[in-house]
Amino acid sequence: METADKDPQTWSVDDVIQWSLSTFPFGQVLAQSLQDNDVDGDILLNYINDNNLKTDLSIKSLGQRVKIMEKIRELRDSTCTSS
């Protein structure tokens, strides 16, 4: 099943990595951090914020963090509306 066809809340770490790679031009760097920190769909949607993007996931660029948080908010919104 394609990642896009699954509920993001139930994504595995591999699904989150696939989303990162297909969503961001800088996805490879983000994907490595997500994998190193075992970020699955539940963690992505419920626990990732600007602070832990910067500190735990080592995303230093403010612009990248803003773009990541925008996409996470879109995922949260799509999860809420499709339930």
Helices and strands as residue ranges (DSSP letters): G 3-5, G 8-10, H 13-23, H 27-36, H 41-46, H 50-55, H 62-82
